[in-house]
Amino acid sequence: MAYDQENRREQRIAMDLSVEITRYDLQGRMFTERTRIEDISKKGCRFKLRVELQPGDIVSIRPLVPGDPYLGQDEQLQLYEIRWAAQLGTRWNTGAFKLESEDLADVVFPPLNARNLPLK
């Protein structure tokens, strides 16, 4: 699926955060990959994976740095729904939407009329 960054509905902030992504398939097999979150919004995040996940897949995301405040309190796993995946070379650029009410990151987002920050 092609993804146009100009069509984003939310403001995003560039980030570099080590995480572990985990998903169980319908047969109960577990998939785990360590990667980095590249940007966040109030409701989601973007990262690259070696495998393609499908829209609707549910994954858990866990920060790999103990005590890291970015993905929630007390290093708890947070659940996300995969919204899109686009092949980028040998990896899959993937967007996920959080399913829990906790803020994704302890980040203060500027007002909507502020100039957007460049993304990497």
N, C-alpha and C positions, 0 to 999 in steps of 0.2 A: 504494500500500500504506500503510495507516495504521500509525503507529509509536507505541507507548506507552513513554515514557521510564521508567515505573515497572518495565517488564519487562527492563530492562538487566541483564546478568549481571556486568558489570564496573564498577568505580568509574571515574568520569570526572572530568577536571580541565578547567575552562574555560581557553581559550587563544585568542589572536588572532595567527595566524601566516600571513603571505603565502606562497602556494605557487602552483605551476603544475601543473595536472592534465593528463595526456596519455593518450589512448586511440587505438588503431588498430582500425578495424572490419574485418569479414571481407573487404572489398574492398581493404584496405590503405590506406584513407583515414585521415588523422590528424586528430584533434580535440584542440584545446588550449584551455584556459581558465584564466585567473588568478582565484584566489579566496582565501579565508581559511579556515584550519582554526579551527573554533569550540570544539571540545573534543577531548580525547584520552583513550585508555585505554592499558593496556599493550599491547593487541593491535590497536588501530584508531583511527579518527578520524571526525569528522563535519564536513561542509562543505556549502555551497550552490552550486548550478550553475544556469546558464540553460537547460541541456538535461537531459533525463532519461537517466540511465544505467540499465541493466538489471542485476538481480542476476546475478552470475557474470561480468560484464564485468571485465577486468583493466586497471588504470590504473597509470601511474607518477606519483609525487608528488615534486616537487623544490622545496626552499625557495628563495624569491626573494631572500633576504638573504644575500650571500656570508658564509661563516663561521658561519652560524646553526647551532647545535648540535642543534636540536630534531628534525630528521628523519634523523639519522644522521651518520656521519662523512664529511668531505671533500666535502660537497655532492653526494653520490651520489644518484641516483634510487633510490627504493624502490618496490617493486611491491605493489599492494593489489588485493583482490577486492571489488567492490561487493556489499554484502550487502542493502541496501534503499534505496529512494528514495521520498520522499513529497512531493507537490506542496504548496508553501507560497506562496500568491500566484502570482507570475510566476516563481518559482524552484523548484528541486528540492532539498530537504533530503536529503542523501545520507550514508549510513554505509558505511565501507570497513574491511576487515580486512586486516592486513598479511600478506604471504606470505613474508617473510624473517625470519630469526631475530633480527636486530639490534633493539634496543629502539627504539621509535618516538620517544621523547623522553628527554632526560636529566632526568627528573622522578622524584622520590622519592614514591611513593604511600604515604599513611598506612595503618596497619593496617586490616583489614576491619571491625573493631569501632569504628573512629573515625567521628565524625559526617560525613556526606557534605557536600561543598562545594556551594553553590548554583551552578547553571549559568545562563548568560545566556539 
